[in-house]
Amino acid sequence: MKCCTDVGGTFTDCLVLDDQGQVHAFKSPTTPEQPTLGLTNVLRKAAAFFGMDLPRFMSNVHLLIAHGTTLSTNALLTGRLAKVGLIATKGFRDTLEVRRGFKNIRTSRFNVFVPPYQPLVPRYLRLPVEERTLYTGEILTPLNEDDVRAAIRKLKEEKVDAVAICFLHSYINPAHEKRALEICREEMEGVYATASHEVLPVYREYERFSTTVVSAAVGPITAHYLKALTQQLRDIGFKGTLYMVQGGGLVQSVEESERRAVSLVGSGPAAAPSGAIRLGQYVGSKNLFSVDMGGTSYDVCLIRDGVIPTTDANWVGDERIALKMVDVPGVGAGGGSIAWLDTLGLLRVGPQSSGADPGPACYGKGGQKPTVTDADLILGYVPADYFLGGEIKLNPELAEKAIRTVSETLGLDVPTAAMTIFTTVNSLMADKMTEISTKRGYDVRDFALVVGGGAGPVHGAYLADLLEMRTVIIPRYAATYSAFGMLNMEVGKDFGRSLITRKKLLDLDKMNRLFSEMEAEARQVLGEIGIAPEDTVLRRSIEMRYLGQFHEVEVPGVPLGTLSGSDIEKIMDSFHHRHKELFTFDMPAREVEFLNVCLKATARQEPLRLAEIAAAKNKSDEALKRRRPMLWSLSKGYQETPVYDGERLACGHSIEGPAVIEEQATTVVIPATYVCVVDEVKNYILSRR
């Protein structure tokens, strides 16, 4: 069996793929103070489903994929980080603070009232050492090991938790960094230490320094979590292979994740788009909009031609992370998002969330502020008696009491206020989708919408209706959408080397040598986790730009083997074509720069095969579970609406809206403008009338 777990802000999800190809989904409340406890709870639920105790169940799991998204990302956003020291080339310790003149990424750099950026490493902990490597890799000034040892003594006196080592041009020759790191690990046992050549071996000092310092800042917290996780899994009988999801859209070993802790930042949202691509195959679409609405956040990803978009320029809070990450922008809009009134008396929803503890008011755990889930309950869209398969009983009276705190101020009755909260959060999410589609020149109507997350299927069709999208795909496992995406992800790692040359000065031998070095390293890294060379898939790309441009374009499809002059001409043509595709113009007569050569190494794997369900032998009315009043229109009031039992629906069943389908962990809301058809793997395909 394969098992995927997703520790979210509100729920911890688990998806199990059994030996027959059947997928089973489980959810349990997240335990923020002790994440491994929530993980154990959801695994115990999975074990009970299979009629096993936990140790026996875990002994049958040969592959477990997990991630610690909230750990690394939230540590950065909240400032709960390790105390970090920086050892840098003499004269360059302030690179971290100068940071290309960026003052505050969320406002204009000319706003004089914005307080200055506070580096993760204060100046007294940024210690210079004498050494110098030239951009050619030549050693100009040997490493002064006495300076390194003196810096280490100072950092030990200050009792730092982590050390980052960043030397000039170490991406081309890491000899000095390697020696300094070796001394640091010898003399500072128990302190987390890392160097820029391990984290990001490419040019641009600020990005490399910043990314390395972030990795050091989250390193001790990540290492502690991973050790606790592996020990916990060992204690409950797990003897298989554990992988962690990386923010770049791949999965890697625990050891690699601990060594490059920054790679776990953003790992949760990175999983969902892989699942969207697999689901898009069932409607024959490669142009997809993946949305994941959980309890705390709403993450969106625009997928064109079946390619998951990535970015290598990311801000998390005020910190720059230059690792390749899946481009999944988010907004604070989830089932637990709180409705409130601003200073103008206008209704707002989010980004504040009730989280897992106490949760929405209707949970009855002490929450008193109105949330999206409370509004959904008042409108009748989610069941009070069958939320999470009946495990959580929702209290309509508490939801009504919470919503009344805003409805009375607005002069509205409770149902109208609930509908206002519902439409407000839908508009907020639709605006985010417009931001990454229409504003970038794409017509959102050309895309199919793939909806996931615990709250996603309740709101998905309304989002599509607002944006006039014709097709909505709601998987049976929408409530465990990120975990489903993990089943479709590849095991591997991204590699990069800087070349930095104009086309007319290109040293082809050097380019071939860099690719060969990366490929040898890739086979070694994947070999360490049991992947044979013949099972390793290598994909090359090159980051290029026109001379004078600030941003580069990644050109995929670079052929394997020794590159020739004719190959370079084809790569040039691909660059011009890619540039025109992205920006609607190209400049073939302009000089081109080659910046970084890149390699993605992954393990060869078969596409995930989902077990098909039986074809319908009767009408969908046979699956009618009950009727309950729901508010679809303020003018018409509550209407008795059919509720269908998802477990009894089969392939080919068709349901016209307005209607609701109840699964154990998912509630699918079908407005009057959509028709829902069940496909062969139990996806709910909603088509706009």
C-alpha positions, 0 to 999 in steps of 0.5 A: 500500500501507498499512503500520503499525508497532508498536515493542513492548518485545520485538518490532517488528511490521509489517502491510502492507495491499496493493492487493488488500485482503490483510493481511500480518504481519511481526515482528522483535526490537526493538532497545531502544538504537536503535528505528529499527534494529528498524523497518528490519529488519522493513520489510526483511522485508516488502520481501523478502516482496513480492520487492523491495529496501527502497527500491523497497518503501518507494516503493510505501507511500503511508501509514505509521502508526507510534508511539513508545510505549515512548519517551515512556511509559518515559522517564516511568517510568524518569525519563530525561527532559529537564532542564526549566525552568518560567516561571509566573505570579508566585505560582503556580510551586508549583502543580506541587508542591502538586498538589491535596494528592496525596502518592503515588497508590499509597498513602494520603495519610495514610501519613507514611512515604511520601517526598514527591513530587519535581516534574519541575521543581525549585523553582530552575528554576520562575521567576515572571514578573509578569502576570495574566489574569482568568478572564474573559479580561480582562488585569489586569496586562500581561506584564512582558517584562523578567521573561521575559527574565530568566527565560530568562537564568537557564534558559540559565545552567542549561542546560535542555533544555526550557521549559514556559510556564504562566500563569493562565487562559491557556486563556481568553486565551493572549496572554501565553503566546504572547508569552512563547513567542515570546521564548523561541524567539527567545532559546533556539534549539535548546531545546524550548519549549511552552506550556499553551495549545498542550498543554491549553487547559482550566481546572484549573491543576494538571492544565494545568501538570502536563500541559504540564511532562510534554510539555516533559520528553519533548519533546526525546527525542520530537523527536529520535526523530521526526527520526531516524525521518523521516530513516531513512524518507527514507533508505530511500526512503519518500516517502509520508505518515507518521502517529503514533498518539496516546494518545487513539486517533487518529493525527496528523502528525509535526509535531503529535506533536512539538509536543504530545509528551505526546500520544504517551504510551500510544499503543501500547495505544490502537490495539488497541481499534479493531481489536477493534471491527472484529473484533467485527462478524464475530460480531455483537457490540458488547460486547467485551473486547480483550486484548493479551498481548505479550512484556512487558505485558498490556493490557485494554480493556472496550468497550460498545456499540462505544464505546472508553472514554477517560479524561481523568484519567491517572497515568503514574508520579507524573505527572498527564496530563489529556489524553484517553487510551484507557482501557487499563489494563495489568499486567506479564504477557507472554511474557517475564514472569519467574517468581520466589519472594517472601519467603513462598516463593510463586510470582509472575509479572512485572512484571519481564520479560526483554524483547528482550535477552536474552529468555526462556531458551529463546531461547538469548541469555543469559537464565537466569530462567524466563519464561512463554514457557519454561513454554509451551514445556515444556507443548508449547503453542508449537513449538520449531522453528516459533516465528516461522515457524522464524526463532527456534529455541527450546531446551527444555533451556535452558527446563527449566534455567531453570524448575528454579531455581524448581521445586526450591525449590517441591519440584515437577518441571519440568512441574508448575512450568511448569503452575503458572507458566502458571496463575498468569499466567492468574489474574493476567490474569483478575483484571485483567479482573475489575477493570474489568468485574465490579467496575464492575457488568458481567457479563463473560459478556456480552462476546466476548473479542478476543485479540491479541499474540504470546502472547495466542492461547496463553492466550486460551481459558484466560482465557475459561474462567476467566471463563466467556466463551462466545466468543473471537475470535483474528484471523489477525494476532493477533501484530500486534494493535496494528498491525492496530488502526492500520489501523482508526484515524481521522486527527484530533485532539481539541479542548476549551474551558472554559465553566464555568457553571451551566445557568441562567447559560448564555451560549448565544452564548458556547457557540456561539462556542467551538464555531465557533472549535474547528471553524475550528481543526480544519479548519485543522489537518486541512487542513495534512495534506491533508484537505479540509473536505468530508472532515472529520467533526466530532463534538461533546460537552460535559463536565457534572456535577451541582453539587457533584460532583468528576468530570464526565460527557462527553455525546456527540451534541451537534448541529452548527450553532447551538445553540438553547434546545431543543437545550440541553434535549435535551442536559440529558436526555442528561446525566441518561440518561448519568449514570444509565447510568454510575452507576445514578442521576440527579438531574433536580432538581439544578442542572447545570454545563457545564464543557468543550465538546469537539470530535473532528475526523477524516478521513472514511474507508471501513471497512477491508475484509479480503479473504475466504478460500476456503471449505473443500472438504475436512475440517480433517484435511487441514490436520493438520501433526503431533502432539506431546505436550502437558500439558493436565492434571497428572493425565493427563500429556502427551497426543499432540495434533493440530497444524494448519497454519493456512496450509491451513485454510479458511473453515468448517473446524472443530476440536475441542479439545484442539488447536493451530493454528500460524500463522507468527507465531501459535500458537492453543491450543484447550483441550478445552472449546472448538471453533474455527471458521475464518470468512471472513477467517481469524479463529479463532472459539472457542466454549465447549462 
